[in-house]
């Protein structure tokens, strides 16, 4: 018996407590024409915050399989030492499930439906579910932290704290 | 009157003098199953080298228009203070035009045809042409450096030093 979580559309404003949405539909102040007019640069869209404790940026590809539906949220994780950005490049939507930093409050978990052109950057310490691909195998470019220290906290939810995603 | 440059297929081996190819078809040592088996992590695919002179990583989106064909290589640029990574996420191929670090040698310019699932990371100081989209408007996730200092050198080629790309 779980509770139902209805994903909201992913917008920069709604996601602001958790980090940044990485998308070209950014504020005009961030759009700079370069390359003699051939390219528009949407500049500095995510705070890559990985230097704590001697950390460095790490670029990886995550190839994720969709979980069986209905998707149940049974655990959450956070990276106390660094931010983590996901940018999809397979053309598929995906789910973003987050909760505010601090001690995990399962009642404050919320879900967003991200479109194929939208990436997200989880701020350091933001609770999130691991990669939730939809529709099929999905590749994400990931920018996170490598370096010394334990950069993963994981919490398993008790049965009454769990959520089922309504899709 | 220009010379003709024939693009080679982009492979990690051929591109090694210039940086890394960012793609999931990486060496098996870099593939790590995570997320209880739902995700394969192709780990640490690019050397993000942006700390010199107080630099920090910067994540942007470049939205590039194809140049008119035939594409002529008239100028090259480099970033002396940091690496620059391009990961396409529009599903289109693109061109990568590079030359070895040091003083630019126009005779050593070479071209690669990158497939939609391949990104590239130009090592610090590597000569390259700016973003060369093919087939239509193309978005790239870019990871480069922001911070103090002049991080752009640009060289215009004399007419006899120029190349035309054969496509």
Interface residues (C-beta under 8 A of the other chain):
Chain A: X22 X23 X24 X26 X34 X35 X36 X38 X39 X40 X41 X42 X43 X44 X45 X46 X48 X50 X56 X57 X58 X59 X60 X61 X62 X63 X64 X65 X67 X85 X87 X88 X89 X91 X117 X119 X121 X130 X131 X133 X139 X141 X142 X143 X146
Chain B: X22 X23 X24 X26 X34 X35 X38 X39 X40 X41 X42 X43 X44 X45 X46 X48 X50 X56 X57 X58 X59 X60 X61 X62 X63 X64 X65 X67 X85 X87 X88 X89 X91 X117 X119 X121 X130 X131 X133 X139 X141 X142 X143 X146
